[in-house]
């Protein structure tokens, strides 16, 4: 009989940290300084523009390297 009581107590103790974890998460989310709509839009545009620029640079480098390798292997 003592074993079943200990199992119930250990299960209750196991659930307690999960609840305090989520309370902590909620408290931390309240501390976050969320950006406003304009700031989010500006940052999103910056990310897209930089991504496109880096993509173009990588594509150009790829073409140059491909041309160089083809030139060297055709000799």
Secondary structure, 3 states (H helix, E strand, C coil): CHHHHHHHHHHHHHHHHHHHHHHHHHHHHHHCCCCCHHHHHHHHHHHHHHHHHHHHHHHHHHHHHHHHHHHHHCC
